[in-house]
Amino acid sequence: MQNKELVKAAQAVIFSSGEPLAISRLSEIFELTPKKTEELVSLVAEDIDKSDLGFTLIRLDDHVQFATKKEYASYIKAAFDIKRKTPLSPAAFEVLAVIAYNQPVTKAFVEQVRGVDCSSVIATLVEKDLVEERGRLELPGRPLLYGTTKNFLRCFSLSSLKDLPPLPESDKNAVDVAEQLEVRPDI
């Protein structure tokens, strides 16, 4: 298959998946080495960007997915009559930050950091698919461990957790982490 046809085939596969697609899965589909697959993903991204379309290829850790460009969010909402979901509360942002920076963590850890019960906030974050269960801790009672999801990465326009803003060094330089993250309007 020629390079141009391979790029088009990869675009079709990524588009039809609908969900984030593992780059390793693309390697299997096209029988390419990981390095060649990375090159293919770069070519797909370049082709989409060069075409100046209403969508782009986003990278979510070791997965890729097509997503609409942020500047068209209002039109998409109007087209699908999407009602604005309840925005995250300050408490939810705090819990999300604790989980994102320390994952995997137990509910007890989050509550220890915040000093208040976080059961309902964690349940809300799980419902919004920003946080998920990541197994159980091997301690008495086997408490659940929580971590962030790929949807969390997508909503905050992050490629991976490495892209999280650094934590403030001191109260003097403290900047609210939520303000540093560019929040997509659909969470």
Rosetta blueprint (number, residue, H / E / L):
1 M L
2 Q L
3 N H
4 K H
5 E H
6 L H
7 V H
8 K H
9 A H
10 A H
11 Q H
12 A H
13 V H
14 I H
15 F H
16 S H
17 S H
18 G L
19 E L
20 P L
21 L E
22 A E
23 I H
24 S H
25 R H
26 L H
27 S H
28 E H
29 I H
30 F H
31 E L
32 L L
33 T L
34 P H
35 K H
36 K H
37 T H
38 E H
39 E H
40 L H
41 V H
42 S H
43 L H
44 V H
45 A H
46 E H
47 D H
48 I H
49 D H
50 K H
51 S L
52 D L
53 L L
54 G L
55 F E
56 T E
57 L E
58 I E
59 R E
60 L E
61 D L
62 D L
63 H E
64 V E
65 Q E
66 F E
67 A E
68 T E
69 K L
70 K H
71 E H
72 Y H
73 A H
74 S H
75 Y H
76 I H
77 K H
78 A H
79 A H
80 F H
81 D L
82 I L
83 K L
84 R L
85 K L
86 T L
87 P L
88 L L
89 S L
90 P H
91 A H
92 A H
93 F H
94 E H
95 V H
96 L H
97 A H
98 V H
99 I H
100 A H
101 Y H
102 N H
103 Q L
104 P L
105 V E
106 T E
107 K H
108 A H
109 F H
110 V H
111 E H
112 Q H
113 V H
114 R H
115 G L
116 V L
117 D L
118 C L
119 S H
120 S H
121 V H
122 I H
123 A H
124 T H
125 L H
126 V H
127 E H
128 K L
129 D L
130 L L
131 V E
132 E E
133 E E
134 R E
135 G E
136 R E
137 L L
138 E L
139 L L
140 P L
141 G L
142 R L
143 P L
144 L E
145 L E
146 Y E
147 G E
148 T E
149 T L
150 K H
151 N H
152 F H
153 L H
154 R H
155 C H
156 F L
157 S L
158 L L
159 S L
160 S L
161 L H
162 K H
163 D H
164 L L
165 P L
166 P L
167 L L
168 P L
169 E L
170 S L
171 D L
172 K L
173 N L
174 A L
175 V L
176 D L
177 V H
178 A H
179 E H
180 Q H
181 L L
182 E L
183 V L
184 R L
185 P L
186 D L
187 I L
